[in-house]
Amino acid sequence: MSVIRHRPARAKVTIICTRNDQVLLVRRKGAKWKFPNGLLERGEAPTVAAARELWKALSLHCSGLHHLGTIEVGNVLHHIFTTDFADGCSVALGRGIVACKWISWEDLSSTMLKPTAAALLSRDLSALVHRYEPAELASNTN
């Protein structure tokens, strides 16, 4: 008897960028807010993809990304990373991003987010991110 294994159709990196008690959201034209993310290219390490996406989408350079885990939402495998930025870091919009904003975890709601980001939020990402002390996260500005 053969066993059919489920495999996600694609893999993405999702980066939870924090600053103090705020999280960074981005938005494309006509879309709802989401966390910075991007597709994982064939053969690419998730950490490399996360750093690439932060640079291409927001001109943010970080010296360290902390891997929180991997979560499957629908048919997409999300490699979740977090990185902490200092006050005053500058963000430059790029590659289809029309807006970005820092928002407190308390003000973040699933209704303001794209469905995939809302599904990730329902997995209590805030608790995962806050589980790590800022000293354990590499921080840097661009």
C-alpha atoms as one frame of an Amber mdcrd trajectory, in Angstrom:
protein
   0.000   0.000   0.000   1.374   3.416  -0.888   1.234   6.405   1.399   0.471
   9.809  -0.044   2.333  12.554   1.747   1.088  16.102   1.797   3.627  18.647
   0.576   3.064  22.378   0.627   2.859  23.958  -2.827   5.427  26.612  -1.959
   7.590  27.999   0.804   7.857  31.560   2.064   9.822  33.486   4.608   7.901
  35.793   6.920   9.830  38.289   9.008   8.435  39.781  12.204  10.365  43.031
  12.584  10.107  44.494  16.069  11.088  47.804  17.589  10.382  48.319  21.287
   6.860  46.885  21.642   5.906  47.463  18.006   5.799  45.314  14.901   6.377
  46.405  11.291   3.588  45.942   8.744   3.791  46.499   4.990   1.119  46.971
   2.339   0.930  46.630  -1.424  -1.401  48.798  -3.523  -5.047  47.902  -2.828
  -4.160  45.218  -0.307  -4.416  44.817   3.441  -1.441  44.989   5.798   0.924
  42.046   6.210   4.287  41.150   7.689   7.295  41.495   5.367   7.653  38.237
   3.451   8.736  36.669   0.210   9.006  33.413  -1.670  11.872  31.086  -0.978
  13.839  30.503  -4.171  14.829  26.966  -5.161  17.889  25.871  -3.182  17.954
  29.057  -1.113  18.423  28.910   2.654  15.467  30.466   4.521  17.757  32.841
   6.446  19.260  34.130   3.194  15.777  34.609   1.714  14.610  36.544   4.789
  17.597  38.906   4.651  17.106  39.353   0.878  13.427  40.201   1.295  14.071
  42.787   4.006  16.646  44.471   1.794  14.621  44.401  -1.457  11.277  45.393
   0.064  12.375  47.914   2.703  16.122  48.598   2.361  16.553  47.188   5.854
  19.790  45.453   6.677  19.863  43.292   9.758  22.871  41.571  11.194  20.831
  38.765  12.672  17.619  36.886  12.171  16.189  34.543  14.762  14.265  31.540
  13.397  11.046  31.119  15.407   9.820  28.068  13.567   7.981  26.846  10.519
   4.201  27.010  10.212   1.998  25.687   7.429  -0.936  27.924   6.501  -3.061
  26.582   3.668  -0.646  25.162   1.126   2.212  27.509   2.050   5.038  26.665
   4.409   6.100  29.817   6.306   9.595  30.001   7.754   9.051  32.569  10.506
  11.903  34.860  11.527  12.158  37.799  13.859  14.646  40.598  14.080  14.783
  43.633  16.331  15.540  47.148  15.116  16.602  50.178  17.119  14.571  53.381
  17.323  15.231  55.646  14.387  15.967  52.954  11.824  14.982  54.206   8.400
  12.802  52.271   6.004  12.713  52.902   2.246   9.808  51.407   0.327  10.702
  49.173  -2.560   9.550  46.271  -4.742   5.810  46.860  -4.766   5.441  48.089
  -1.190   3.363  51.288  -1.083   3.246  51.787   2.692   4.676  50.540   5.930
   4.004  51.310   9.565   5.090  50.350  13.047   2.141  49.309  15.214   1.955
  48.132  18.804   1.079  44.489  19.410  -1.984  45.651  21.370  -3.320  47.616
  18.373  -2.720  44.793  15.903  -5.906  42.974  14.896  -6.605  40.202  12.426
  -9.267  42.311  10.639  -6.642  44.790   9.426  -4.429  42.044   7.989  -4.404
  39.918   4.854  -5.931  36.473   5.563  -2.550  34.716   5.633  -1.079  37.265
   8.053  -4.233  37.002  10.179  -3.838  33.212  10.244  -0.241  33.612  11.407
  -1.357  36.114  14.041  -3.932  33.613  15.300  -1.013  31.289  16.076  -0.029
  33.855  18.746   3.135  35.149  17.121   3.298  37.892  19.732   3.898  35.316
  22.467   6.577  33.622  20.368   8.372  36.889  19.637   8.151  38.105  23.230
   9.486  34.796  24.526  12.957  35.929  23.482  14.681  38.751  25.311  15.947
  41.583  23.066  19.542  40.742  24.019  19.057  37.337  22.375  17.963  38.955
  19.131  20.542  40.580  16.910  19.663  44.196  16.396  20.918  46.677  13.883
  19.777  49.596  11.825  20.441  49.983   8.149
